[in-house]
Amino acid sequence: MGGMFEVDLNGKRKLLLREIRSAVIPAKGGWGHPLNAGQFIRVTDPCGKQAGDFWAFNASNLDIGPHRVLHKSLQESLEIAIQLLDQVKLKAHAGKRPSQLSGGQQQRVAIARALAMQPVLMLFDEPTSALDPELVGEVLEVIRNLARDGMTMLVVTHEMQFAREVGTRIVFMDGGRIVEEATPQVFFTNPKHERSREFLRRVNRGDA
């Protein structure tokens, strides 16, 4: 499918993430337009959310969800956990705990834990915001690979170059309201709204 990247200036993105996590998304009419009940569809498949809190991350904890929720055998669940840790390039750290991992490694394990539940939609809430600059790239590379593999994602981010490169739709928000929704090509080269243009001017100057 692709990635929808949400650019939010005021930290009020939680409402949108909650609505989508509650499995309600617009089926037609487009984001930011009035919709009635008949224009919504319910997502019956699971959503995965990259979490910001970490507890006892090792292979045995990644396999809890597939075993207890998806009713897979312990052996199959462990194999899934190891496969996903390998996918995020952390197989060698399968037995480690959070205190033994860097922030970037913790985020990658969090992504692997969400993927273990076989979601059809992944939600990322500023996955690089708490990371040192040198660790940002490793997390973005995992998300970039998910996009290449066809995972549908909603990503809240201030990483503009990444959003332009990976996103299929850009949703620009200000004050908790959707200002503009467009393809990356349109949003970054010919935005329709003055607020969007002002924001991009600031980004280009390095002020945002």
N, C-alpha and C positions, 0 to 999 in steps of 0.2 A: 504494500500500500504506500506508505510514506510517512513523513513527519510533519506535524503542525507545530510551529514554534510560536510561543506566546511571549511577547515583549511587554512587560508590565512595569510602569514607572513608579507605582505607589504601593507595591506590596500587597495589593488586594486581590491577588490571583487565586487565593485559597477557595473563594466561592466557586470559581469555574472548575477547579480541580475537584471540589466536593461534588458538584453536579455530575461531572463525568464519572467520578468514582462511584456515584450512586446509580450508574448505568443509565443515564438519560442523555442522549445527544440528538442534535437536530438532524432529521432525515433529509430535509430539503429547505430551500429558502435562504440558506447561507447564514453564517455567523453574524450576529449584530443586527439582525432584522427581527421584527415581531413575528412570533410563531404561535400557532394555536396547538392544542393537544394533538390534533390529527397529524401534525407535522413532525412529531417526535417518534423515534423508535427506541426500543429498549434493547440494550446490549445484554444478551443472555450468557455470553462467554465471559471468562474472567478477565479482569484488568489487573495488571501488575504495576506496583508503584515502587520506585526506588526510594527506600527509606533512608532517613537521615540519622537514625539511631542504630547502634550496633551492640549486639550481645552474643558472646560465645560463638563467633563465626568460625566454624570449621566444617569439614565435609559432613560430619554427623548431624549438624544443625541444618544444613541446606537440604538434607533428605527428609526432614520431619514433615514438611508440607506435602510433598508427593506421596508419602506413605500414609499419613493420617487423613488427608483431605481427598487426594486423588485415588487412594486405596491401591497404590502400587506396592509390590513386595519390597521388603527392606533392601534386598540385593539390587533390584531395579532402581530404587530410589537413590541408593548410594552411587550407582553407576551414573545416574543423571547428574548428581551433585558433582562428581569428579569430572564429567564431560563439560559441565558448565564452567567449573573453575578453570579447566583447560582453555575454554573458549575466551575467558577474560584474562588469560595468561597468568593464572595464579594456582595452577595445579600443584606446584611445588610447595605451596603454603597451606595445603589442605588441613593440616593439623594445628594450625596456629590460631591464636585468639586475637581479639581486636588490639590489645596493647602491643602486640608484636607486629602489627601492620601499620603502614603509612596511611595517611588520609585518603590518598588516591586508591590504594589497595582496598581500603574499607569500602569505598564507594563502588569499586568493581565487584566486590563480593556481594554487596547489597543488590546490585543489578543481577548477579547470578542467582541470588535467592529468589528474586521476583520472577526470573525466567523459569525457575524450577517448577512453577505452577502452570506453565504452558499458557501464558496469557495471549490474547489476540490484540491487546492494546496495552502499551506501556506508558506510564505517566512519570515524568521527570520534573521535579520541582527544584530548579536551579542546582543541578547536580555538581557544579564546580564552585559554588559560591564560597564554601568554607575551606577551599584548598589553596595551598601555596601555588604560585604561578607555575613552578616547574612540574607540578603534579597534574595540572589541568589537562594537558595533552593526552595523558594515558586514559583518562575517563572519557574524553571526547572521542578518542579513537574507538572505544568499545561501542559508544552510541552510533558512531559513523558506520561501523560494521553491521550493527543491527539494521540500520536503514538500508544498507546494501543487500541484506538478506531478506528485505521486504517486511520487516516488522512495522506495524502502525504505531506511531508514538505521538504523544503530546508533550512538548518540552517547554517549560518556562525557563527563560534564559536571558542574560544580558550579553552573551557571546555572539555579537552581531555577524562576524565573518562566518562563524560556524553555522548560524541559522541560515545565512544566505547560501552556503554551500550544500547543506544537508536537507533543509526544509522543503516541503512541497507547498505549504501555505504558511503565511505569516499573519498572526493576529496581534495588532498593536493596541495596547490598553493604556489608559490614563485615568486615574481617579476611580478605578474599579469598573470603568465602562469601555466597551470596545470602540475604538476610534476608527480603525481601518483593518480590513482583511483583504489580502491579495496574495498573488504568487510572489516568491522572492524577487523575481525579475522586475515586476511592477513596483513592489514596495520599495526596493532599494534604488531604483533608477528613476521612477516617475510616480511617487506617491500622490494620492489625490487630496489629502487633507493637509492643511497648513501645520497642524500640530505634529503630524508625521514628518513633514519637511523640516520643521524646527528641531525635532529630536535628531534626525539624521545629520543635520548641520553640526549639532553639538557633538555627535559621535565622531564625525570626520575631523573636528577640531580637537578631539580628545577631552572634551568637557563632561561627557555623559559617563 
